[in-house]
Amino acid sequence: MAKRIQFARTGGPEVLEFVEVAPTEPGPGEVTVKNQAVGLNFIDIYFRTGLYPAPGLPSGLGTEGAGTVEAVGEGVEHLAVGDRVAYAQGPLGAYAELHTLPAEKVVALPDDIDCETAAASMLKGLTVQYLLRQTYPLQGGETILFHAAAGGVGSIACQWARALGVKLIGTVSSPEKAALAEKNGAWATIDYTREDVVERVRELTGGEMCDVVYDSVGKDTWELSLDCLKKRGLMVSFGNASGPVEGVNIGILNQKGSLYVTRPSLNGYADTRERLESMAIDLFDMLQSGQVTIDIAQRYPLAEAGKAQEALQGRRTTGSTILIP
Ligand SMILES: NC(=O)c1ccc[n+]([C@@H]2O[C@H](COP(=O)([O-])OP(=O)(O)OC[C@H]3O[C@@H](n4cnc5c(N)ncnc54)[C@H](OP(=O)(O)O)[C@@H]3O)[C@@H](O)[C@H]2O)c1
């Protein structure tokens, strides 16, 4: 038997149950990973609350983890029992001691990247990879606005932007979070709970505004984000921390300066084995070179996943959070 977190109905953190289940044998093309660490992500909260529907209930939760391969299904060639691996995609169920998933979603870890770092950075780091290198291929010299700059994705984005020579203006909700984002390489920060973001961006950029806005806050920031863009700038709406953006009048993109908008996801970018591998190499290079370091600011036992989610949702975390099975 193996322990996992599951939920039989959607709702608050109280719907999460810590249960014992019979482990699933890997089928053809699958592997079972014995997790050493599990990554906590905002998307887990969207599934728990029902904003994103789980394929069926009861359901496991989580898509990010790292550990060792425990069993290998028929036809799997790139992995063997005992390999150290990490993953950030696939079926819900990473909040578990053992997780069975398609082997094509699993990558081998270089020796110098430990499992906790990998679990804290696969989903968030691959996301930053596609946001900064693919959704808008930053060359250096651009000015970008990145919301929630002291969070899991934000902390990696600050460091990666600095490495690219990009001026990242990060929004945060407290002086402590501002200091953290700046330590990570944010060129400037704005406390969006106290300051007028659009006016501050205007001052900081000498009226030029931003080439790209990366907005994972959603509902609360959608409109101000559009106002922070240059003409023909790109709005990247990639999350819903404050709720989903709804009822958009497409004409607003014309009114605010012939803007572009995209709503990307990791699964839309790491959609083939080849693309996942090349994105993972890029992320591992950034970690191995020390240009990006992963701040695991919170660790919780797996059994306390609900408590960990409450902290993430309550804006009480910084950097990455992991769950230890
Ligand atoms: N599309 C994709 O491929 C993709 C992949 C990964 C993550 N994401 C998105 O990226 C975002 C960051 O994910 P994460 O796991 O790294 O989380 P996180 O940034 O560590 O935590 C979310 C942060 O959002 C900010 N926030 C603003 N308004 C909020 C509200 N009403 N409720 C809660 N938080 C609020 C908070 O920072 P302040 O206190 O500083 O405001 C909070 O710390 C999430 O929206 C997630 O869905 C998208």
The ligand as a Gaussian input file, in Angstrom:
#p B3LYP/6-31G(d) Opt

LIG

0 1
 N       -0.037000      28.757000     -17.656000
 C        0.965000      28.056000     -17.173000
 O        1.631000      27.305000     -17.887000
 C        1.316000      28.186000     -15.717000
 C        2.288000      27.356000     -15.168000
 C        2.662000      27.559000     -13.829000
 C        2.028000      28.536000     -13.072000
 N        1.052000      29.282000     -13.647000
 C        0.390000      30.338000     -12.870000
 O        1.390000      31.184000     -12.332000
 C        0.942000      31.706000     -11.091000
 C        2.011000      31.492000     -10.056000
 O        2.044000      30.135000      -9.672000
 P        2.869000      29.669000      -8.418000
 O        2.491000      28.259000      -8.170000
 O        4.296000      30.030000      -8.630000
 O        2.246000      30.564000      -7.260000
 P        2.914000      31.796000      -6.466000
 O        3.286000      32.858000      -7.447000
 O        3.952000      31.282000      -5.558000
 O        1.686000      32.269000      -5.610000
 C        0.711000      33.088000      -6.156000
 C        0.989000      34.560000      -5.872000
 O        0.055000      35.333000      -6.595000
 C       -0.142000      36.559000      -5.942000
 N       -1.559000      36.897000      -5.853000
 C       -2.115000      38.014000      -6.341000
 N       -3.412000      38.037000      -6.092000
 C       -3.707000      36.914000      -5.422000
 C       -4.916000      36.381000      -4.887000
 N       -6.091000      37.025000      -4.982000
 N       -4.845000      35.186000      -4.242000
 C       -3.698000      34.530000      -4.140000
 N       -2.517000      34.981000      -4.644000
 C       -2.528000      36.170000      -5.280000
 C        0.492000      36.416000      -4.548000
 O        1.706000      37.180000      -4.542000
 P        1.635000      38.675000      -3.877000
 O        1.274000      38.461000      -2.450000
 O        2.982000      39.242000      -4.073000
 O        0.563000      39.376000      -4.643000
 C        0.796000      34.942000      -4.418000
 O        1.918000      34.702000      -3.605000
 C       -0.423000      31.054000     -10.795000
 O       -1.444000      31.923000     -11.222000
 C       -0.380000      29.824000     -11.670000
 O       -1.652000      29.376000     -12.022000
 C        0.678000      29.125000     -14.940000

